[in-house]
Amino acid sequence: MKLKILFGLFILGIFLLSFKNSNQEDYIILKRFNYPVLKGKENNPVLRICYENSFEKKTIENIKINLLDTKLSDLATVRVYFTGKDSIFRTRKKILYGKSIIQFNDLLFKDKIPLSSGKNYFWVSYQLSDHCNLNSKVDAGLDFITIDQNKEYPKEISPKGSLRTGLALQKHRDHNVHTYRIPGLTTTNKGTLLAVYDVRRELGRDLQGNIDIGLSRSTDKGESWEPMQIVLDMKTWGGLPEKFNGVSDASILVDRNTNTIYVAGLWMHGVINSKGKWIEGLKEKSRDWNHQWRNKGSQPGLDVKQTSQFLIVKSTDDGKTWSEPINLTKMCKDPKWWLWAPAPGHGITLKNGTLVFPTQGRDENGKPFSNITYSKDGGITWHTSNFACQNTTESMAVELSNGSIMMNIRDNRNHKEKGDQNGRAIFTTEDLGKTWQEHTTSHGALIEPVCMASIHKHAFKDKKGNQRSILLYSNPNDKKDRIKQTIKVSFDDGNSWPEKYWMELDEGKGAGYSCLTSIDDNTIGILYEGSQAQLTFQKIQLKELIDK
């Protein structure tokens, strides 16, 4: 009796399994990630194809891709990769699939590859041509896949929308540099774009290290860039190796009245240990390390062996050449403070000609603060203001329509303490930082994952010829992770940032820092640490942001 029951259950199991397999439908799912497609980068993922296979062994024979509205002239190469079970476009885990045969605006890729049961992933990748304009957009769709001589079609022709193009200004290991970080961007009076950034030659970490300030220059509105030049490099100053003379956290400022351009950076000479003592006898093989925000890595005083140093260089020829470094530490730093440093990004020129650098530091107790540093005499003498707020660091500034300065500030408390009240600290001043007022939008209007962000005032003429201005803001639009690099618009001096006018540029994860500039009346430029390149440059037409 038991034997008959067991035999019956066995037969029933085979029947149910056969029924399941005969009714299990294979299907194709397409997904597009909102990643920028970049010039200067060999592989840009534009479409993921997932083929869900039942347990029968099958072989793929070809894939037909549709370029949709993409201009063939914008493309140098189209590739398809097979990543197997891996759903992520990893550099080391992809296999080139077939070769393309161009058929009008379609591409047929042929190659026989056995498919495993479950999900099998393919990626369409574009390499942009050198002639692709950065205002272009690209798209990709799937017509069909041929499996064992049978054509199979996706449930949807193509995901909605297209992808923005951009330029990989600097990537990991370009020019034998390990990491590029901390972007600043501005436009000179002549229309030249100047980008500044950390050149972290050996390691990706912050100071101390072999770090210089690099600059890239474009005279055609960002379509092409001149070779990188180094504008702040303390080399082997004081007899120490370069890895103990790092310069970081650049901010760039154009004097709109004189055309002089300033770049500020923070220099560390040697290493001050966790007890606040400068370490003697450092050599190339020494592994000692500390940085200015960590424990007692920078201390009260003014000397290079006591505290990190605030340097500037300047250019009077539109960024072609640069002066020797000028040290502002003794001029501006309160000796009681542990640190006084540039806030990365760009500075501003006020309507009355005052030059303003957003700055940051640590007070007499080592507690972080944010403030401004300004010059009323064209950069000859500089002065530091009172603190806008504390437990805050990196900031950028704009001049509002009433002449006051608004500071948009990274707030360290957003890590944990603020919870649902996560938001940028916003403060204003009408007297160059003698007194500060907290803005009504502070800690509420603009969320952050505790990261540097950019705010920028853009002036333009509307369709009726009237002069107008708006505020633009960019950061990773998330409370926890540095993802979703987004531009937001305010039409009312930063009192509101309507979601209708948000534009996400890159949904992926990057280091998250960014800087905005006005390329011309109708075009915005942004340089940011994105998911597809360490320094990504993109152009956005103003009408795309505000005509909604």
SETIFI-27294 format. One record per residue (C-alpha): residue number from 1; residue in three letters; x, y, z. Coordinates in nm, 2 decimals, padded with zeros to 4 digits. Layout:
<recs>
REC   resi   resn     east    north       up
REC    NUM    ALA        X        Y        Z
...
</recs>
This chain:
<recs>
REC   resi   resn     east    north       up
REC      1    MET    00.00    00.00    00.00
REC      2    LYS    00.28    00.25    00.10
REC      3    LEU    00.46    00.16   -00.22
REC      4    LYS    00.16    00.24   -00.43
REC      5    ILE    00.11    00.58   -00.25
REC      6    LEU    00.48    00.67   -00.31
REC      7    PHE    00.46    00.57   -00.67
REC      8    GLY    00.14    00.78   -00.72
REC      9    LEU    00.31    01.08   -00.56
REC     10    PHE    00.61    01.04   -00.79
REC     11    ILE    00.39    01.03   -01.10
REC     12    LEU    00.19    01.33   -00.98
REC     13    GLY    00.52    01.53   -00.92
REC     14    ILE    00.63    01.45   -01.28
REC     15    PHE    00.29    01.57   -01.41
REC     16    LEU    00.30    01.89   -01.21
REC     17    LEU    00.66    01.97   -01.32
REC     18    SER    00.57    01.90   -01.68
REC     19    PHE    00.26    02.12   -01.65
REC     20    LYS    00.46    02.40   -01.50
REC     21    ASN    00.74    02.38   -01.76
REC     22    SER    00.49    02.37   -02.05
REC     23    ASN    00.32    02.68   -01.92
REC     24    GLN    00.62    02.88   -01.80
REC     25    GLU    00.66    03.16   -02.04
REC     26    ASP    01.00    03.29   -02.15
REC     27    TYR    01.00    03.67   -02.17
REC     28    ILE    01.22    03.98   -02.23
REC     29    ILE    01.24    04.28   -02.00
REC     30    LEU    01.41    04.60   -02.11
REC     31    LYS    01.55    04.86   -01.87
REC     32    ARG    01.72    05.19   -01.93
REC     33    PHE    01.91    05.35   -01.64
REC     34    ASN    01.93    05.73   -01.64
REC     35    TYR    02.31    05.74   -01.69
REC     36    PRO    02.48    06.01   -01.90
REC     37    VAL    02.63    05.89   -02.23
REC     38    LEU    02.98    06.04   -02.24
REC     39    LYS    03.23    06.14   -02.50
REC     40    GLY    03.58    06.03   -02.41
REC     41    LYS    03.45    05.70   -02.27
REC     42    GLU    03.47    05.37   -02.46
REC     43    ASN    03.16    05.20   -02.32
REC     44    ASN    02.84    05.38   -02.21
REC     45    PRO    02.55    05.14   -02.11
REC     46    VAL    02.23    05.26   -02.27
REC     47    LEU    02.00    04.96   -02.25
REC     48    ARG    01.98    04.64   -02.05
REC     49    ILE    01.81    04.33   -02.20
REC     50    CYS    01.70    04.06   -01.96
REC     51    TYR    01.59    03.73   -02.11
REC     52    GLU    01.41    03.51   -01.86
REC     53    ASN    01.46    03.15   -01.97
REC     54    SER    01.27    02.84   -01.85
REC     55    PHE    01.48    02.54   -01.76
REC     56    GLU    01.52    02.40   -02.12
REC     57    LYS    01.86    02.46   -02.28
REC     58    LYS    01.84    02.73   -02.54
REC     59    THR    02.08    02.91   -02.77
REC     60    ILE    02.06    03.28   -02.87
REC     61    GLU    02.15    03.34   -03.23
REC     62    ASN    02.11    03.71   -03.29
REC     63    ILE    01.99    04.04   -03.14
REC     64    LYS    01.84    04.32   -03.34
REC     65    ILE    01.89    04.67   -03.19
REC     66    ASN    01.70    04.98   -03.30
REC     67    LEU    01.87    05.31   -03.26
REC     68    LEU    01.54    05.49   -03.25
REC     69    ASP    01.60    05.87   -03.28
REC     70    THR    01.98    05.85   -03.23
REC     71    LYS    02.18    06.01   -03.51
REC     72    LEU    02.42    05.76   -03.66
REC     73    SER    02.68    06.04   -03.70
REC     74    ASP    02.68    06.08   -03.31
REC     75    LEU    02.80    05.72   -03.27
REC     76    ALA    03.15    05.58   -03.32
REC     77    THR    03.07    05.22   -03.21
REC     78    VAL    02.77    05.02   -03.09
REC     79    ARG    02.84    04.71   -02.89
REC     80    VAL    02.64    04.44   -02.72
REC     81    TYR    02.77    04.26   -02.42
REC     82    PHE    02.66    03.94   -02.25
REC     83    THR    02.70    03.95   -01.87
REC     84    GLY    02.53    03.62   -01.79
REC     85    LYS    02.36    03.62   -01.45
REC     86    ASP    02.52    03.95   -01.35
REC     87    SER    02.27    04.23   -01.39
REC     88    ILE    02.54    04.50   -01.34
REC     89    PHE    02.74    04.64   -01.63
REC     90    ARG    03.08    04.55   -01.48
REC     91    THR    03.40    04.62   -01.68
REC     92    ARG    03.55    04.28   -01.60
REC     93    LYS    03.25    04.06   -01.62
REC     94    LYS    03.12    04.12   -01.97
REC     95    ILE    03.16    03.93   -02.30
REC     96    LEU    03.14    04.11   -02.63
REC     97    TYR    02.85    03.96   -02.82
REC     98    GLY    02.88    03.93   -03.20
REC     99    LYS    02.95    04.20   -03.46
REC    100    SER    02.69    04.44   -03.59
REC    101    ILE    02.55    04.46   -03.94
REC    102    ILE    02.41    04.80   -04.01
REC    103    GLN    02.06    04.79   -04.16
REC    104    PHE    01.94    05.15   -04.19
REC    105    ASN    01.88    05.26   -03.83
REC    106    ASP    01.88    04.90   -03.70
REC    107    LEU    02.18    04.69   -03.60
REC    108    LEU    02.18    04.31   -03.62
REC    109    PHE    02.43    04.13   -03.39
REC    110    LYS    02.50    03.76   -03.46
REC    111    ASP    02.66    03.51   -03.23
REC    112    LYS    02.56    03.17   -03.08
REC    113    ILE    02.57    03.16   -02.70
REC    114    PRO    02.40    02.90   -02.48
REC    115    LEU    02.17    03.05   -02.23
REC    116    SER    02.13    02.91   -01.87
REC    117    SER    01.80    02.88   -01.70
REC    118    GLY    01.66    03.19   -01.53
REC    119    LYS    01.77    03.54   -01.61
REC    120    ASN    02.03    03.61   -01.88
REC    121    TYR    02.15    03.97   -01.92
REC    122    PHE    02.27    04.16   -02.23
REC    123    TRP    02.37    04.53   -02.25
REC    124    VAL    02.38    04.77   -02.54
REC    125    SER    02.68    05.01   -02.52
REC    126    TYR    02.75    05.32   -02.72
REC    127    GLN    03.08    05.49   -02.79
REC    128    LEU    03.01    05.85   -02.90
REC    129    SER    03.19    06.00   -03.20
REC    130    ASP    03.43    06.29   -03.15
REC    131    HIS    03.18    06.50   -03.35
REC    132    CYS    02.88    06.44   -03.13
REC    133    ASN    02.75    06.77   -02.99
REC    134    LEU    02.69    06.78   -02.62
REC    135    ASN    02.34    06.90   -02.67
REC    136    SER    02.25    06.57   -02.84
REC    137    LYS    02.05    06.29   -02.69
REC    138    VAL    02.07    05.92   -02.77
REC    139    ASP    01.83    05.62   -02.75
REC    140    ALA    01.82    05.25   -02.80
REC    141    GLY    01.55    04.99   -02.83
REC    142    LEU    01.52    04.61   -02.90
REC    143    ASP    01.33    04.48   -03.21
REC    144    PHE    01.37    04.11   -03.14
REC    145    ILE    01.60    03.83   -03.02
REC    146    THR    01.63    03.50   -03.21
REC    147    ILE    01.63    03.19   -02.99
REC    148    ASP    01.67    02.85   -03.15
REC    149    GLN    01.55    03.00   -03.49
REC    150    ASN    01.25    03.16   -03.33
REC    151    LYS    01.21    03.54   -03.30
REC    152    GLU    01.11    03.66   -02.96
REC    153    TYR    00.99    04.01   -02.89
REC    154    PRO    01.00    04.23   -02.59
REC    155    LYS    00.69    04.32   -02.40
REC    156    GLU    00.76    04.69   -02.47
REC    157    ILE    00.93    04.83   -02.78
REC    158    SER    01.16    05.06   -02.57
REC    159    PRO    01.17    05.22   -02.23
REC    160    LYS    01.04    05.58   -02.25
REC    161    GLY    01.27    05.87   -02.28
REC    162    SER    01.62    05.93   -02.41
REC    163    LEU    01.96    05.98   -02.25
REC    164    ARG    02.16    06.30   -02.23
REC    165    THR    02.51    06.31   -02.36
REC    166    GLY    02.81    06.47   -02.19
REC    167    LEU    03.18    06.45   -02.16
REC    168    ALA    03.41    06.25   -01.94
REC    169    LEU    03.64    06.53   -01.85
REC    170    GLN    03.86    06.31   -01.63
REC    171    LYS    03.84    05.94   -01.55
REC    172    HIS    04.01    05.71   -01.31
REC    173    ARG    04.38    05.65   -01.42
REC    174    ASP    04.37    05.92   -01.69
REC    175    HIS    04.72    06.06   -01.73
REC    176    ASN    04.84    05.80   -01.47
REC    177    VAL    04.64    05.98   -01.20
REC    178    HIS    04.46    05.76   -00.95
REC    179    THR    04.16    05.98   -00.87
REC    180    TYR    04.01    06.32   -00.98
REC    181    ARG    03.78    06.48   -00.73
REC    182    ILE    03.63    06.81   -00.59
REC    183    PRO    03.51    07.00   -00.90
REC    184    GLY    03.49    07.38   -00.94
REC    185    LEU    03.36    07.54   -01.26
REC    186    THR    03.32    07.90   -01.38
REC    187    THR    03.29    08.11   -01.70
REC    188    THR    03.52    08.40   -01.76
REC    189    ASN    03.41    08.73   -01.90
REC    190    LYS    03.54    08.62   -02.24
REC    191    GLY    03.32    08.31   -02.22
REC    192    THR    03.60    08.06   -02.15
REC    193    LEU    03.51    07.77   -01.92
REC    194    LEU    03.76    07.69   -01.65
REC    195    ALA    03.73    07.37   -01.45
REC    196    VAL    03.94    07.30   -01.14
REC    197    TYR    03.98    06.98   -00.94
REC    198    ASP    04.20    06.76   -00.72
REC    199    VAL    04.46    06.56   -00.90
REC    200    ARG    04.51    06.28   -00.65
REC    201    ARG    04.80    06.11   -00.81
REC    202    GLU    04.86    05.80   -00.60
REC    203    LEU    04.55    05.73   -00.39
REC    204    GLY    04.18    05.83   -00.38
REC    205    ARG    04.18    05.95   -00.02
REC    206    ASP    04.18    06.31    00.11
REC    207    LEU    04.48    06.51    00.23
REC    208    GLN    04.75    06.44    00.32
REC    209    GLY    04.88    06.30   -00.01
REC    210    ASN    05.04    06.36   -00.35
REC    211    ILE    04.76    06.60   -00.46
REC    212    ASP    04.78    06.90   -00.69
REC    213    ILE    04.51    07.14   -00.82
REC    214    GLY    04.45    07.08   -01.19
REC    215    LEU    04.27    07.31   -01.44
REC    216    SER    04.10    07.24   -01.77
REC    217    ARG    04.01    07.51   -02.01
REC    218    SER    03.75    07.53   -02.29
REC    219    THR    03.71    07.81   -02.54
REC    220    ASP    03.41    07.65   -02.73
REC    221    LYS    03.15    07.63   -02.46
REC    222    GLY    03.27    07.29   -02.33
REC    223    GLU    03.26    07.09   -02.65
REC    224    SER    03.64    07.04   -02.63
REC    225    TRP    03.90    07.10   -02.36
REC    226    GLU    04.27    07.19   -02.37
REC    227    PRO    04.52    06.96   -02.20
REC    228    MET    04.52    06.97   -01.82
REC    229    GLN    04.75    07.22   -01.65
REC    230    ILE    04.86    07.22   -01.29
REC    231    VAL    04.80    07.55   -01.12
REC    232    LEU    04.88    07.47   -00.75
REC    233    ASP    05.16    07.23   -00.67
REC    234    MET    05.39    07.27   -00.37
REC    235    LYS    05.62    07.00   -00.50
REC    236    THR    05.89    06.91   -00.25
REC    237    TRP    05.87    07.23   -00.04
REC    238    GLY    06.06    07.23    00.28
REC    239    GLY    06.26    06.92    00.17
REC    240    LEU    05.96    06.69    00.21
REC    241    PRO    05.84    06.45   -00.06
REC    242    GLU    05.54    06.56   -00.27
REC    243    LYS    05.31    06.32   -00.08
REC    244    PHE    05.36    06.54    00.22
REC    245    ASN    05.29    06.87    00.04
REC    246    GLY    04.94    06.81   -00.09
REC    247    VAL    04.70    07.08   -00.21
REC    248    SER    04.32    07.02   -00.23
REC    249    ASP    03.97    07.16   -00.23
REC    250    ALA    03.99    07.42   -00.50
REC    251    SER    03.76    07.71   -00.54
REC    252    ILE    03.77    07.94   -00.84
REC    253    LEU    03.65    08.31   -00.86
REC    254    VAL    03.63    08.55   -01.15
REC    255    ASP    03.66    08.92   -01.07
REC    256    ARG    03.40    09.05   -01.31
REC    257    ASN    03.54    09.41   -01.30
REC    258    THR    03.91    09.34   -01.37
REC    259    ASN    03.89    08.99   -01.54
REC    260    THR    04.14    08.86   -01.29
REC    261    ILE    04.08    08.50   -01.20
REC    262    TYR    04.17    08.34   -00.86
REC    263    VAL    04.20    07.98   -00.76
REC    264    ALA    04.22    07.90   -00.39
REC    265    GLY    04.34    07.57   -00.24
REC    266    LEU    04.44    07.42    00.10
REC    267    TRP    04.80    07.31    00.15
REC    268    MET    04.92    07.07    00.41
REC    269    HIS    05.29    07.05    00.48
REC    270    GLY    05.40    06.73    00.65
REC    271    VAL    05.17    06.55    00.90
REC    272    ILE    05.03    06.67    01.23
REC    273    ASN    04.94    06.36    01.43
REC    274    SER    04.64    06.28    01.64
REC    275    LYS    04.80    06.45    01.94
REC    276    GLY    04.85    06.77    01.75
REC    277    LYS    05.22    06.73    01.70
REC    278    TRP    05.40    06.79    01.37
REC    279    ILE    05.60    06.47    01.28
REC    280    GLU    05.97    06.52    01.22
REC    281    GLY    06.19    06.33    00.97
REC    282    LEU    05.93    06.22    00.71
REC    283    LYS    06.07    06.04    00.41
REC    284    GLU    05.93    05.90    00.09
REC    285    LYS    05.87    05.56    00.25
REC    286    SER    05.70    05.71    00.56
REC    287    ARG    05.34    05.59    00.60
REC    288    ASP    05.23    05.86    00.85
REC    289    TRP    04.89    06.01    00.75
REC    290    ASN    04.63    06.24    00.89
REC    291    HIS    04.41    06.52    00.75
REC    292    GLN    04.28    06.86    00.84
REC    293    TRP    03.93    06.75    00.96
REC    294    ARG    04.04    06.44    01.15
REC    295    ASN    04.12    06.46    01.52
REC    296    LYS    04.40    06.72    01.57
REC    297    GLY    04.52    06.71    01.21
REC    298    SER    04.53    07.09    01.19
REC    299    GLN    04.59    07.31    01.50
REC    300    PRO    04.58    07.67    01.63
REC    301    GLY    04.85    07.90    01.51
REC    302    LEU    04.97    08.02    01.17
REC    303    ASP    05.29    07.83    01.09
REC    304    VAL    05.31    07.55    00.83
REC    305    LYS    05.39    07.31    01.11
REC    306    GLN    05.09    07.42    01.32
REC    307    THR    04.80    07.45    01.07
REC    308    SER    04.70    07.39    00.71
REC    309    GLN    04.76    07.68    00.48
REC    310    PHE    04.52    07.88    00.26
REC    311    LEU    04.68    07.95   -00.08
REC    312    ILE    04.57    08.14   -00.39
REC    313    VAL    04.70    08.18   -00.74
REC    314    LYS    04.58    08.43   -01.00
REC    315    SER    04.56    08.47   -01.37
REC    316    THR    04.53    08.79   -01.57
REC    317    ASP    04.52    08.63   -01.92
REC    318    ASP    04.19    08.43   -01.91
REC    319    GLY    04.34    08.13   -01.74
REC    320    LYS    04.62    08.06   -01.97
REC    321    THR    04.90    08.12   -01.71
REC    322    TRP    04.90    08.14   -01.34
REC    323    SER    05.10    08.33   -01.07
REC    324    GLU    05.31    08.17   -00.80
REC    325    PRO    05.11    08.08   -00.48
REC    326    ILE    05.02    08.36   -00.24
REC    327    ASN    04.97    08.25    00.12
REC    328    LEU    04.67    08.42    00.29
REC    329    THR    04.69    08.23    00.62
REC    330    LYS    04.86    08.51    00.83
REC    331    MET    04.64    08.78    00.67
REC    332    CYS    04.30    08.61    00.75
REC    333    LYS    04.31    08.32    00.99
REC    334    ASP    04.23    08.37    01.35
REC    335    PRO    04.53    08.21    01.53
REC    336    LYS    04.29    08.04    01.78
REC    337    TRP    04.11    07.85    01.50
REC    338    TRP    04.23    07.50    01.43
REC    339    LEU    04.16    07.54    01.05
REC    340    TRP    04.06    07.80    00.79
REC    341    ALA    04.01    07.66    00.44
REC    342    PRO    03.84    07.72    00.10
REC    343    ALA    03.50    07.57    00.04
REC    344    PRO    03.52    07.40   -00.30
REC    345    GLY    03.33    07.52   -00.60
REC    346    HIS    03.33    07.88   -00.71
REC    347    GLY    03.32    08.22   -00.56
REC    348    ILE    03.12    08.53   -00.67
REC    349    THR    03.16    08.90   -00.75
REC    350    LEU    02.89    09.11   -00.59
REC    351    LYS    02.72    09.40   -00.77
REC    352    ASN    02.94    09.65   -00.58
REC    353    GLY    03.26    09.47   -00.68
REC    354    THR    03.33    09.28   -00.36
REC    355    LEU    03.49    08.94   -00.42
REC    356    VAL    03.35    08.66   -00.21
REC    357    PHE    03.50    08.31   -00.14
REC    358    PRO    03.28    08.07    00.06
REC    359    THR    03.51    07.93    00.33
REC    360    GLN    03.51    07.68    00.62
REC    361    GLY    03.71    07.58    00.92
REC    362    ARG    03.74    07.46    01.27
REC    363    ASP    03.70    07.70    01.57
REC    364    GLU    03.91    07.72    01.89
REC    365    ASN    03.75    07.39    02.01
REC    366    GLY    03.80    07.21    01.68
REC    367    LYS    03.43    07.24    01.59
REC    368    PRO    03.35    07.29    01.22
REC    369    PHE    03.20    07.62    01.09
REC    370    SER    03.11    07.79    00.76
REC    371    ASN    03.17    08.15    00.67
REC    372    ILE    03.29    08.38    00.39
REC    373    THR    03.61    08.55    00.30
REC    374    TYR    03.60    08.87    00.10
REC    375    SER    03.80    09.14   -00.06
REC    376    LYS    03.68    09.50   -00.13
REC    377    ASP    04.00    09.62   -00.30
REC    378    GLY    04.03    09.38   -00.60
REC    379    GLY    04.20    09.09   -00.42
REC    380    ILE    04.48    09.29   -00.25
REC    381    THR    04.36    09.23    00.10
REC    382    TRP    04.11    08.97    00.23
REC    383    HIS    03.90    08.94    00.54
REC    384    THR    03.71    08.66    00.71
REC    385    SER    03.36    08.69    00.84
REC    386    ASN    03.19    08.56    01.15
REC    387    PHE    03.05    08.21    01.14
REC    388    ALA    02.72    08.16    00.95
REC    389    CYS    02.66    07.84    01.15
REC    390    GLN    02.85    07.56    01.31
REC    391    ASN    02.87    07.18    01.27
REC    392    THR    02.87    07.27    00.90
REC    393    THR    03.14    07.27    00.64
REC    394    GLU    03.13    07.31    00.26
REC    395    SER    02.91    07.58    00.11
REC    396    MET    02.85    07.80   -00.19
REC    397    ALA    02.70    08.15   -00.21
REC    398    VAL    02.48    08.37   -00.43
REC    399    GLU    02.38    08.73   -00.42
REC    400    LEU    02.00    08.77   -00.39
REC    401    SER    01.80    09.04   -00.56
REC    402    ASN    01.81    09.26   -00.25
REC    403    GLY    02.19    09.25   -00.23
REC    404    SER    02.22    09.01    00.06
REC    405    ILE    02.43    08.70    00.03
REC    406    MET    02.27    08.35    00.07
REC    407    MET    02.49    08.06    00.18
REC    408    ASN    02.38    07.71    00.10
REC    409    ILE    02.57    07.48    00.34
REC    410    ARG    02.65    07.11    00.41
REC    411    ASP    02.52    07.02    00.75
REC    412    ASN    02.70    06.73    00.93
REC    413    ARG    02.40    06.68    01.15
REC    414    ASN    02.20    06.54    00.85
REC    415    HIS    02.39    06.21    00.90
REC    416    LYS    02.18    06.11    01.20
REC    417    GLU    02.06    06.39    01.42
REC    418    LYS    01.81    06.55    01.18
REC    419    GLY    01.62    06.24    01.07
REC    420    ASP    01.31    06.35    00.87
REC    421    GLN    01.42    06.71    00.91
REC    422    ASN    01.72    06.64    00.68
REC    423    GLY    01.80    06.95    00.48
REC    424    ARG    02.07    07.19    00.38
REC    425    ALA    02.15    07.48    00.62
REC    426    ILE    02.06    07.81    00.46
REC    427    PHE    02.18    08.14    00.60
REC    428    THR    02.18    08.50    00.47
REC    429    THR    02.38    08.81    00.56
REC    430    GLU    02.34    09.18    00.46
REC    431    ASP    02.67    09.30    00.61
REC    432    LEU    02.94    09.06    00.47
REC    433    GLY    02.90    08.81    00.75
REC    434    LYS    02.91    09.03    01.06
REC    435    THR    02.56    08.90    01.13
REC    436    TRP    02.37    08.61    00.99
REC    437    GLN    02.00    08.51    00.97
REC    438    GLU    01.87    08.16    00.93
REC    439    HIS    01.65    08.14    00.62
REC    440    THR    01.30    08.00    00.63
REC    441    THR    01.40    07.71    00.40
REC    442    SER    01.69    07.60    00.62
REC    443    HIS    01.68    07.23    00.71
REC    444    GLY    01.37    07.17    00.51
REC    445    ALA    01.37    07.26    00.14
REC    446    LEU    01.67    07.08    00.00
REC    447    ILE    01.77    06.73    00.12
REC    448    GLU    02.12    06.59    00.11
REC    449    PRO    02.32    06.28    00.19
REC    450    VAL    02.57    06.51    00.36
REC    451    CYS    02.77    06.62    00.06
REC    452    MET    02.91    06.93   -00.11
REC    453    ALA    02.65    07.10   -00.34
REC    454    SER    02.63    07.39   -00.58
REC    455    ILE    02.42    07.70   -00.59
REC    456    HIS    02.44    07.95   -00.88
REC    457    LYS    02.26    08.26   -00.99
REC    458    HIS    02.18    08.27   -01.36
REC    459    ALA    02.08    08.59   -01.54
REC    460    PHE    01.91    08.59   -01.88
REC    461    LYS    01.66    08.77   -02.10
REC    462    ASP    01.31    08.61   -02.13
REC    463    LYS    01.11    08.59   -02.45
REC    464    LYS    00.99    08.94   -02.41
REC    465    GLY    01.34    09.08   -02.37
REC    466    ASN    01.31    09.14   -02.00
REC    467    GLN    01.62    09.08   -01.78
REC    468    ARG    01.55    08.80   -01.53
REC    469    SER    01.74    08.58   -01.29
REC    470    ILE    01.69    08.24   -01.13
REC    471    LEU    01.88    08.03   -00.88
REC    472    LEU    02.01    07.69   -00.98
REC    473    TYR    02.10    07.42   -00.73
REC    474    SER    02.26    07.08   -00.78
REC    475    ASN    02.34    06.78   -00.55
REC    476    PRO    02.27    06.41   -00.50
REC    477    ASN    01.89    06.42   -00.44
REC    478    ASP    01.88    06.17   -00.16
REC    479    LYS    01.89    06.17    00.22
REC    480    LYS    02.14    05.88    00.25
REC    481    ASP    02.33    05.80   -00.06
REC    482    ARG    02.52    06.00   -00.32
REC    483    ILE    02.29    05.91   -00.60
REC    484    LYS    02.04    06.09   -00.83
REC    485    GLN    02.25    06.39   -00.93
REC    486    THR    01.98    06.66   -00.99
REC    487    ILE    01.95    07.02   -01.08
REC    488    LYS    01.67    07.23   -00.92
REC    489    VAL    01.54    07.57   -01.00
REC    490    SER    01.41    07.86   -00.78
REC    491    PHE    01.22    08.15   -00.93
REC    492    ASP    01.19    08.34   -00.60
REC    493    ASP    01.53    08.39   -00.46
REC    494    GLY    01.55    08.04   -00.30
REC    495    ASN    01.22    08.06   -00.11
REC    496    SER    01.09    07.75   -00.30
REC    497    TRP    01.22    07.48   -00.53
REC    498    PRO    00.92    07.34   -00.72
REC    499    GLU    00.96    06.97   -00.81
REC    500    LYS    00.82    07.04   -01.15
REC    501    TYR    01.15    07.20   -01.23
REC    502    TRP    01.38    06.93   -01.11
REC    503    MET    01.60    06.76   -01.37
REC    504    GLU    01.79    06.43   -01.28
REC    505    LEU    02.11    06.39   -01.47
REC    506    ASP    02.25    06.07   -01.33
REC    507    GLU    02.07    05.82   -01.12
REC    508    GLY    02.38    05.62   -01.04
REC    509    LYS    02.62    05.64   -00.74
REC    510    GLY    02.92    05.87   -00.75
REC    511    ALA    03.12    06.09   -00.51
REC    512    GLY    02.85    06.35   -00.56
REC    513    TYR    03.02    06.69   -00.56
REC    514    SER    02.92    06.93   -00.83
REC    515    CYS    02.95    07.29   -00.96
REC    516    LEU    02.72    07.49   -01.19
REC    517    THR    02.80    07.78   -01.42
REC    518    SER    02.63    07.99   -01.69
REC    519    ILE    02.78    07.91   -02.02
REC    520    ASP    02.57    08.18   -02.19
REC    521    ASP    02.22    08.32   -02.15
REC    522    ASN    02.06    08.01   -02.28
REC    523    THR    02.30    07.73   -02.16
REC    524    ILE    02.39    07.59   -01.82
REC    525    GLY    02.71    07.39   -01.75
REC    526    ILE    02.77    07.15   -01.47
REC    527    LEU    03.08    06.95   -01.36
REC    528    TYR    03.01    06.67   -01.12
REC    529    GLU    03.14    06.35   -00.97
REC    530    GLY    02.91    06.10   -01.14
REC    531    SER    02.85    05.73   -01.18
REC    532    GLN    03.00    05.71   -01.53
REC    533    ALA    03.32    05.93   -01.48
REC    534    GLN    03.50    06.08   -01.19
REC    535    LEU    03.45    06.43   -01.35
REC    536    THR    03.14    06.45   -01.58
REC    537    PHE    03.07    06.77   -01.78
REC    538    GLN    02.72    06.83   -01.92
REC    539    LYS    02.54    07.12   -02.09
REC    540    ILE    02.17    07.19   -02.04
REC    541    GLN    01.96    07.43   -02.24
REC    542    LEU    01.78    07.68   -02.01
REC    543    LYS    01.45    07.61   -02.18
REC    544    GLU    01.46    07.25   -02.08
REC    545    LEU    01.48    07.36   -01.72
REC    546    ILE    01.22    07.63   -01.71
REC    547    ASP    00.98    07.59   -02.00
REC    548    LYS    00.75    07.33   -01.83
</recs>
